[in-house]
Amino acid sequence: DSDLSMRTLSTPSPALIFPPNSPGFQNGRGSSTSSSSVTGETVAMVHSPPPTRLTHPLIRLASKHQKEQANIDRLPDHAMIQIFSFLPTNQLCRCARVCRRWYNLAWDPRLWRTIRLTGETINVDRALKVLTRRLCQDTPNVCLMLETVIVSGCRRLTDRGLYTIAQCCPELRRLEVSGCYNISNEAVFDVVSLCPNLEHLDVSGCSKVTCISLTREASIKLSPLHGKQISIRYLDMTDCFVLEDEGLHTIAAHCTQLTHLYLRRCVRITDEGLRYLMIYCTSIKELSVSDCRFVSDFGMREIAKLESRLRYLSIAHCGRITDVGIRYIAKYCSKLRYLNARGCEGITDHGVEYLAKNCTKLKSLDIGKCPLVSDTGLEFLALNCFNLKRLSLKSCESITGQGLQIVAANCFDLQMLNVQDCDVSVDALRFVKRHCKRCIIEHTNPAFF
């Protein structure tokens, strides 16, 4: 390890950035908190100097004895850093105020692989600027150790803050800015262009983000062999209401390595957008198009092209999907583990039959608010999907206690059963509890407890 004693104190200590009594900053090891302000960049003493003279002899003796017992100061720097790595940020900030050596150790880049900011009132742009400047002290202009930045729910984050991240964090692998509705496409383009290792991007709730792409400058610099590809594998664009098929086409063409894609409540997406997606992104394992009301059975036919690679699918409240779409998925996606089809009122017992006979490894199924699913469909599930662990039948009007008993008698590993607003008897619920001892039953029957 390099000698840390020569580091300058020309930047503020963590306590000056986030007051210790109201912590608002967290690294990768601690818990998230919030702060209302970020102070200016000032030069200050890290800790108050000790008193020059002790008048009381007992105090003098106690102080001398305490100094002799301070064995922690004998530990080498690498051991101290290992200890600090287990501390939450507010405690790390307090340690930085103990002495000059602890100040330098607390700012070791190895302790700052993650930056986490939360809170609606915190000045995130200013905080990111101060933090990255301090972390760039030993490696001018770049934070080589910083891999994760999480600023969820920080409404004061603007493009300026993302520009700071893009310029200073070339090794960034994970960025979460969910709920930060002031950021735009241009700032996101800069991040994905200047951070080539970025694999995890969460822009959920960022209503101004309509696309993910490289900047024009970055595209020109890439060689023809490399193409215009981005290394993102996980992309969450939930509640990006303005996203349309054309934007999804651009995303698919640039992010060909996607394995996890979440498009919940992207209400303008249609079957055409899913067709673009399946052309380029053939490695998707998890996909959510919940509440995308224009997605229909034709979209399911496109999704079925993922075949055995697809493990997770959410099509909740897609009212245009019927048994035909479920049949496409059941026929080609045999290794499906999770399906959320809540609110798809066109699904009947026939759709459940196709699903149960072809996707026998299904572990989680939500067919709540599907009024055409009855005990017959549950019988197909019970006789084919023995590994079922979670089953939601909320508001299924045609379900009775007989269907539940068949499921409980065959699916012993059932851990969660939702039968809220279903007409099932207390005896049926008790039967489930006897056969599936680890099952948590969510119900609305006041007689069962």
Residue pairs with C-beta under 8 A, 6 or more apart in sequence:
1 76
1 77
1 78
4 77
4 101
4 104
4 105
4 108
5 100
5 101
5 104
7 104
7 107
7 137
7 138
8 137
9 43
9 46
9 100
9 103
10 43
11 41
11 130
11 133
11 134
11 137
12 39
12 41
12 42
12 43
12 44
12 130
12 134
13 44
13 46
13 93
13 96
13 97
13 103
14 25
14 89
14 92
14 93
14 96
14 106
14 107
15 93
15 94
15 96
15 97
16 39
16 42
16 44
17 25
17 38
17 39
17 127
17 130
17 131
18 24
18 25
18 35
18 38
18 89
18 90
18 93
18 127
19 35
19 39
20 90
20 93
20 94
20 97
22 33
22 35
22 36
23 33
23 35
23 89
23 90
23 93
24 33
24 34
24 35
24 36
24 117
24 118
24 119
24 122
25 33
25 35
25 89
25 93
25 115
25 116
25 117
25 127
25 131
26 32
26 33
26 88
26 89
26 114
26 116
26 117
26 118
27 88
27 89
27 92
27 111
27 112
27 113
27 114
27 115
27 116
28 113
28 114
28 116
28 148
29 85
29 86
29 87
29 88
29 89
29 114
30 87
30 88
30 89
30 90
30 91
30 92
30 116
31 88
32 116
32 118
33 89
33 90
33 118
33 119
34 118
34 119
34 120
34 121
34 122
35 119
35 121
35 122
36 119
36 121
36 122
37 121
37 122
37 123
38 122
38 123
38 126
38 127
38 130
41 130
41 133
46 96
46 97
46 99
46 100
46 103
47 97
47 98
47 99
54 60
54 63
72 80
73 101
75 83
77 105
80 102
80 105
81 105
81 108
81 110
81 111
84 92
84 95
84 105
84 106
84 108
84 111
85 110
85 111
87 95
89 116
92 106
92 111
93 106
95 102
95 105
95 106
96 102
96 103
96 106
96 107
97 103
107 134
107 135
107 137
109 135
109 138
109 139
109 143
109 144
109 145
109 146
110 145
112 131
112 135
112 143
112 145
112 146
113 145
113 146
113 147
113 148
114 146
114 147
114 148
114 149
114 150
115 128
115 131
115 146
115 148
115 149
115 150
115 151
116 148
116 149
116 150
116 151
117 124
117 127
117 128
117 150
117 151
117 154
118 151
118 152
118 153
118 154
119 153
119 154
120 153
120 154
120 155
120 156
121 156
122 154
122 156
123 156
124 151
124 154
124 156
124 157
124 161
125 156
125 157
125 158
125 160
125 161
125 164
128 149
128 151
128 161
128 164
128 165
129 161
129 164
132 143
132 146
132 164
132 165
132 168
132 169
135 143
135 145
135 146
135 168
136 142
136 143
136 168
141 167
141 168
142 168
142 169
142 170
143 168
143 169
143 171
144 170
144 171
145 171
146 168
146 169
146 171
146 172
147 171
147 172
147 173
147 174
148 172
148 173
148 174
148 175
149 165
149 169
149 172
149 174
149 175
149 176
150 174
150 175
150 176
151 157
151 161
151 176
151 177
151 180
152 176
152 177
152 178
152 179
152 180
152 202
153 178
153 179
153 180
154 177
154 179
154 180
155 179
155 180
155 181
155 182
156 182
157 177
157 180
157 182
157 183
158 182
158 183
158 187
159 182
159 183
159 184
159 186
159 187
162 177
162 183
162 187
162 188
162 190
162 191
163 187
163 190
165 172
165 175
165 191
165 195
166 187
166 190
166 191
166 193
166 194
166 195
167 194
169 195
170 194
170 195
170 196
170 197
171 195
171 197
172 191
172 195
172 197
172 198
173 197
173 198
173 199
173 200
174 198
174 199
174 200
174 201
175 191
175 195
175 198
175 200
175 201
175 202
176 200
176 201
176 202
177 183
177 202
177 203
177 206
178 202
178 203
178 204
178 205
178 206
178 236
178 238
179 204
179 205
179 206
180 205
180 206
181 205
181 206
181 207
181 208
182 208
183 203
183 206
183 208
183 209
184 208
184 209
185 208
185 209
185 210
185 211
185 213
188 201
188 203
188 209
188 212
189 212
189 213
189 214
189 215
190 215
191 198
192 198
192 201
192 212
192 213
192 214
192 230
192 232
193 214
193 215
193 217
193 218
194 218
196 231
197 231
198 230
198 231
198 232
199 231
199 232
199 233
199 234
200 232
200 233
200 234
201 212
201 232
201 234
201 235
201 236
202 234
202 235
202 236
203 209
203 212
203 235
203 236
203 237
203 240
204 236
204 237
204 238
204 239
204 240
204 262
204 264
205 238
205 239
205 240
206 240
207 239
207 240
207 241
207 242
208 242
209 237
209 240
209 242
209 243
210 240
210 242
210 243
210 244
210 247
211 243
211 247
211 250
211 251
212 230
212 232
212 235
212 250
212 251
212 254
212 255
213 228
213 230
213 250
213 251
213 254
214 222
214 228
214 230
214 254
219 228
222 228
228 253
228 254
229 254
229 255
229 256
229 257
230 254
230 255
230 257
231 257
232 255
232 257
232 258
233 257
233 258
233 259
233 260
234 258
234 259
234 260
235 251
235 255
235 258
235 260
235 261
235 262
236 260
236 262
237 243
237 261
237 262
237 263
237 266
238 262
238 263
238 264
238 265
238 266
238 288
239 264
239 265
239 266
240 263
240 266
241 265
241 266
241 267
241 268
242 268
243 263
243 266
243 268
243 269
244 268
244 269
244 273
245 268
245 269
245 270
245 272
245 273
245 276
248 263
248 269
248 273
248 274
248 276
248 277
249 273
249 276
251 277
252 258
252 276
252 277
252 279
252 280
252 281
253 276
253 280
255 281
256 280
256 281
257 281
257 283
258 281
258 283
258 284
259 283
259 284
259 285
259 286
260 284
260 285
260 286
261 277
261 281
261 284
261 286
261 287
261 288
262 286
262 287
262 288
263 269
263 287
263 288
263 289
263 292
264 288
264 289
264 290
264 291
264 314
265 290
265 291
265 292
266 289
266 292
267 291
267 292
267 293
267 294
268 294
269 289
269 292
269 294
269 295
270 294
270 295
270 299
271 294
271 295
271 296
271 298
271 299
271 302
274 289
274 295
274 299
274 302
274 303
275 302
277 284
277 302
278 302
278 303
278 305
278 306
282 305
282 306
282 309
283 309
284 306
284 309
284 310
285 309
285 310
285 311
285 312
286 311
286 312
286 313
287 303
287 306
287 310
287 312
287 313
287 314
288 312
288 313
288 314
288 340
289 295
289 299
289 314
289 315
289 318
290 314
290 315
290 316
290 317
290 318
290 340
291 316
291 317
291 318
292 318
293 317
293 318
293 319
293 320
294 320
295 315
295 318
295 320
295 321
296 318
296 320
296 321
296 325
297 320
297 321
297 322
297 324
297 325
297 328
299 321
299 325
300 315
300 321
300 324
300 325
300 326
300 328
300 329
301 325
301 328
303 310
303 313
303 328
303 329
303 333
304 328
304 329
304 331
304 332
304 333
305 332
306 332
306 333
307 332
307 333
307 334
308 332
308 333
308 334
308 335
309 335
310 329
310 333
310 335
310 336
311 335
311 336
311 337
311 338
312 336
312 337
312 338
313 329
313 333
313 336
313 338
313 339
313 340
314 338
314 339
314 340
315 321
315 325
315 339
315 340
315 341
315 344
316 340
316 341
316 342
316 343
316 344
316 366
317 342
317 343
317 344
318 343
318 344
319 343
319 344
319 345
319 346
320 346
321 341
321 344
321 346
321 347
322 344
322 346
322 347
322 351
323 346
323 347
323 348
323 350
323 351
323 354
326 341
326 347
326 351
326 352
326 354
326 355
327 351
327 354
329 336
329 339
329 355
329 359
330 336
330 351
330 354
330 355
330 357
330 358
330 359
331 354
331 358
333 359
334 358
334 359
334 360
334 361
335 359
335 361
336 359
336 361
336 362
337 361
337 362
337 363
337 364
338 362
338 363
338 364
338 365
339 355
339 359
339 362
339 364
339 365
339 366
340 364
340 366
341 347
341 365
341 366
341 367
341 370
342 366
342 367
342 368
342 369
342 370
342 392
342 394
343 368
343 369
343 370
344 367
344 370
345 369
345 370
345 371
345 372
346 372
347 367
347 370
347 372
347 373
348 370
348 372
348 373
348 377
349 372
349 373
349 374
349 376
349 377
349 380
351 377
352 367
352 373
352 377
352 378
352 380
352 381
353 377
353 380
355 362
355 365
356 362
356 377
356 380
356 381
356 383
356 384
356 385
357 380
357 384
359 385
360 384
360 385
360 386
360 387
361 385
361 387
362 385
362 387
362 388
363 387
363 388
363 389
363 390
364 388
364 389
364 390
364 391
365 381
365 385
365 388
365 390
365 391
365 392
366 390
366 391
366 392
367 373
367 377
367 392
367 393
367 396
368 392
368 393
368 394
368 395
368 396
368 418
369 394
369 395
369 396
370 396
371 395
371 396
371 397
371 398
372 398
373 393
373 396
373 398
373 399
374 398
374 399
374 403
375 398
375 399
375 400
375 402
375 403
375 406
376 403
377 403
378 393
378 399
378 403
378 404
378 406
378 407
379 403
379 406
381 388
381 391
381 407
381 411
382 406
382 407
382 409
382 410
382 411
383 410
385 411
386 410
386 411
386 412
386 413
387 411
387 413
388 407
388 411
388 413
388 414
389 413
389 414
389 415
389 416
390 414
390 415
390 416
391 407
391 411
391 414
391 416
391 417
391 418
392 416
392 417
392 418
393 399
393 417
393 418
393 419
393 422
394 418
394 419
394 420
394 421
394 422
394 442
395 420
395 421
395 422
396 422
397 422
397 423
399 419
399 422
399 423
399 424
400 423
400 424
400 428
401 424
401 425
401 427
401 428
401 429
401 431
402 428
404 417
404 419
404 424
404 428
404 429
404 431
404 432
405 428
405 431
405 432
407 414
407 417
407 432
408 414
408 431
408 432
408 434
408 435
408 436
408 439
409 435
411 436
412 435
412 436
413 436
413 438
414 432
414 436
414 438
414 439
415 436
415 438
415 439
415 440
416 439
416 440
416 442
417 432
417 436
417 439
417 440
417 441
417 442
418 441
418 442
419 429
419 441
419 442
419 443
420 442
420 443
420 444
421 444
422 443
424 443
424 445
426 445
426 447
426 448
429 441
429 443
429 445
429 448
430 448
432 439
432 441
433 439
433 441
441 448
